[in-house]
Amino acid sequence: METYDPSLFTYSWPLEVGKSWSGRFNGTVKGETLTTYVEVKVDGMETFKLRGSEIPVFHITERRTNMRGMLVMEYTQLFSPTFKRPVYWLDERQAIGAAAEGRLLDYKQVPK
Protein backbone atom coordinates (compact mmCIF):
# COMPACT_ATOMS: atom_id res chain seq x y z
CA MET A 1 0.00 0.00 0.00
CA GLU A 2 1.18 3.53 -0.82
CA THR A 3 0.38 6.60 1.28
CA TYR A 4 1.46 10.19 0.58
CA ASP A 5 1.46 13.44 2.53
CA PRO A 6 0.14 15.64 1.14
CA SER A 7 -2.13 13.44 -0.98
CA LEU A 8 -1.03 12.94 -4.58
CA PHE A 9 -2.99 14.96 -7.11
CA THR A 10 -3.80 14.17 -10.71
CA TYR A 11 -5.80 17.16 -11.86
CA SER A 12 -5.65 20.92 -11.55
CA TRP A 13 -8.96 22.39 -12.69
CA PRO A 14 -9.81 23.72 -15.16
CA LEU A 15 -7.84 21.53 -17.58
CA GLU A 16 -6.31 23.48 -20.48
CA VAL A 17 -3.80 22.53 -23.17
CA GLY A 18 -0.31 23.53 -22.06
CA LYS A 19 -1.20 23.76 -18.37
CA SER A 20 1.23 22.10 -15.97
CA TRP A 21 1.56 21.66 -12.22
CA SER A 22 4.00 19.96 -9.90
CA GLY A 23 4.65 19.09 -6.28
CA ARG A 24 6.83 17.27 -3.80
CA PHE A 25 5.31 14.43 -1.77
CA ASN A 26 6.60 12.38 1.13
CA GLY A 27 5.35 8.84 0.88
CA THR A 28 5.46 5.44 2.47
CA VAL A 29 5.63 2.46 0.13
CA LYS A 30 5.97 -1.01 1.63
CA GLY A 31 7.08 0.55 4.92
CA GLU A 32 9.85 2.62 3.31
CA THR A 33 9.67 6.43 3.49
CA LEU A 34 10.57 8.25 0.29
CA THR A 35 10.23 11.63 -1.41
CA THR A 36 8.56 11.79 -4.82
CA TYR A 37 8.53 14.73 -7.20
CA VAL A 38 5.50 14.86 -9.49
CA GLU A 39 5.14 16.88 -12.71
CA VAL A 40 1.87 16.81 -14.65
CA LYS A 41 1.17 18.44 -18.02
CA VAL A 42 -1.81 18.66 -20.34
CA ASP A 43 0.03 17.92 -23.60
CA GLY A 44 -2.85 18.52 -26.00
CA MET A 45 -6.28 17.54 -27.25
CA GLU A 46 -6.99 14.48 -29.38
CA THR A 47 -9.86 12.16 -30.15
CA PHE A 48 -10.70 8.77 -28.68
CA LYS A 49 -12.88 6.29 -30.57
CA LEU A 50 -15.66 4.72 -28.54
CA ARG A 51 -18.64 2.82 -29.97
CA GLY A 52 -18.18 4.41 -33.39
CA SER A 53 -17.97 7.95 -32.02
CA GLU A 54 -14.96 10.21 -31.71
CA ILE A 55 -14.77 11.85 -28.29
CA PRO A 56 -12.51 14.87 -27.58
CA VAL A 57 -10.02 14.13 -24.80
CA PHE A 58 -7.14 15.83 -23.02
CA HIS A 59 -3.79 14.02 -23.32
CA ILE A 60 -2.21 14.24 -19.83
CA THR A 61 1.25 13.03 -18.83
CA GLU A 62 2.34 12.61 -15.20
CA ARG A 63 6.00 11.92 -14.42
CA ARG A 64 7.31 10.94 -10.98
CA THR A 65 10.97 11.09 -10.08
CA ASN A 66 12.86 10.20 -6.91
CA MET A 67 15.23 12.41 -4.93
CA ARG A 68 18.07 11.55 -7.33
CA GLY A 69 16.04 12.70 -10.34
CA MET A 70 15.55 9.15 -11.64
CA LEU A 71 12.24 8.56 -13.43
CA VAL A 72 10.29 5.98 -11.43
CA MET A 73 6.85 6.26 -13.04
CA GLU A 74 5.15 7.75 -16.06
CA TYR A 75 1.36 7.82 -16.18
CA THR A 76 -0.36 8.79 -19.43
CA GLN A 77 -4.08 9.26 -19.69
CA LEU A 78 -6.74 10.50 -22.05
CA PHE A 79 -9.28 12.43 -19.97
CA SER A 80 -12.77 13.00 -21.39
CA PRO A 81 -14.52 16.24 -20.38
CA THR A 82 -17.74 14.63 -21.69
CA PHE A 83 -17.54 11.65 -19.31
CA LYS A 84 -15.58 13.51 -16.61
CA ARG A 85 -13.13 10.62 -16.30
CA PRO A 86 -10.15 9.02 -18.04
CA VAL A 87 -11.12 6.84 -21.01
CA TYR A 88 -7.59 5.46 -21.50
CA TRP A 89 -4.54 5.15 -19.23
CA LEU A 90 -1.06 3.68 -19.33
CA ASP A 91 0.87 3.32 -16.06
CA GLU A 92 4.57 2.57 -16.61
CA ARG A 93 6.65 1.89 -13.49
CA GLN A 94 10.26 2.18 -14.66
CA ALA A 95 11.65 1.51 -11.17
CA ILE A 96 10.24 -2.03 -11.14
CA GLY A 97 9.89 -2.71 -14.88
CA ALA A 98 6.10 -3.05 -14.87
CA ALA A 99 3.24 -1.51 -16.84
CA ALA A 100 -0.55 -1.56 -16.79
CA GLU A 101 -3.00 -0.28 -19.40
CA GLY A 102 -6.73 0.27 -19.37
CA ARG A 103 -9.52 1.78 -21.42
CA LEU A 104 -13.21 2.55 -21.28
CA LEU A 105 -14.89 -0.06 -23.48
CA ASP A 106 -18.52 0.98 -23.26
CA TYR A 107 -20.86 3.30 -21.45
CA LYS A 108 -24.53 3.57 -20.62
CA GLN A 109 -26.34 6.88 -20.47
CA VAL A 110 -28.37 7.28 -17.31
CA PRO A 111 -31.58 9.34 -17.49
CA LYS A 112 -31.42 12.59 -15.53
C-alpha positions in Angstrom: 0.0 0.0 0.0 1.2 3.5 -0.8 0.4 6.6 1.3 1.5 10.2 0.6 1.5 13.4 2.5 0.1 15.6 1.1 -2.1 13.4 -1.0 -1.0 12.9 -4.6 -3.0 15.0 -7.1 -3.8 14.2 -10.7 -5.8 17.2 -11.9 -5.7 20.9 -11.6 -9.0 22.4 -12.7 -9.8 23.7 -15.2 -7.8 21.5 -17.6 -6.3 23.5 -20.5 -3.8 22.5 -23.2 -0.3 23.5 -22.1 -1.2 23.8 -18.4 1.2 22.1 -16.0 1.6 21.7 -12.2 4.0 20.0 -9.9 4.6 19.1 -6.3 6.8 17.3 -3.8 5.3 14.4 -1.8 6.6 12.4 1.1 5.3 8.8 0.9 5.5 5.4 2.5 5.6 2.5 0.1 6.0 -1.0 1.6 7.1 0.6 4.9 9.9 2.6 3.3 9.7 6.4 3.5 10.6 8.2 0.3 10.2 11.6 -1.4 8.6 11.8 -4.8 8.5 14.7 -7.2 5.5 14.9 -9.5 5.1 16.9 -12.7 1.9 16.8 -14.7 1.2 18.4 -18.0 -1.8 18.7 -20.3 0.0 17.9 -23.6 -2.8 18.5 -26.0 -6.3 17.5 -27.2 -7.0 14.5 -29.4 -9.9 12.2 -30.2 -10.7 8.8 -28.7 -12.9 6.3 -30.6 -15.7 4.7 -28.5 -18.6 2.8 -30.0 -18.2 4.4 -33.4 -18.0 7.9 -32.0 -15.0 10.2 -31.7 -14.8 11.9 -28.3 -12.5 14.9 -27.6 -10.0 14.1 -24.8 -7.1 15.8 -23.0 -3.8 14.0 -23.3 -2.2 14.2 -19.8 1.3 13.0 -18.8 2.3 12.6 -15.2 6.0 11.9 -14.4 7.3 10.9 -11.0 11.0 11.1 -10.1 12.9 10.2 -6.9 15.2 12.4 -4.9 18.1 11.5 -7.3 16.0 12.7 -10.3 15.6 9.2 -11.6 12.2 8.6 -13.4 10.3 6.0 -11.4 6.9 6.3 -13.0 5.1 7.8 -16.1 1.4 7.8 -16.2 -0.4 8.8 -19.4 -4.1 9.3 -19.7 -6.7 10.5 -22.0 -9.3 12.4 -20.0 -12.8 13.0 -21.4 -14.5 16.2 -20.4 -17.7 14.6 -21.7 -17.5 11.6 -19.3 -15.6 13.5 -16.6 -13.1 10.6 -16.3 -10.2 9.0 -18.0 -11.1 6.8 -21.0 -7.6 5.5 -21.5 -4.5 5.2 -19.2 -1.1 3.7 -19.3 0.9 3.3 -16.1 4.6 2.6 -16.6 6.7 1.9 -13.5 10.3 2.2 -14.7 11.7 1.5 -11.2 10.2 -2.0 -11.1 9.9 -2.7 -14.9 6.1 -3.0 -14.9 3.2 -1.5 -16.8 -0.6 -1.6 -16.8 -3.0 -0.3 -19.4 -6.7 0.3 -19.4 -9.5 1.8 -21.4 -13.2 2.5 -21.3 -14.9 -0.1 -23.5 -18.5 1.0 -23.3 -20.9 3.3 -21.5 -24.5 3.6 -20.6 -26.3 6.9 -20.5 -28.4 7.3 -17.3 -31.6 9.3 -17.5 -31.4 12.6 -15.5 
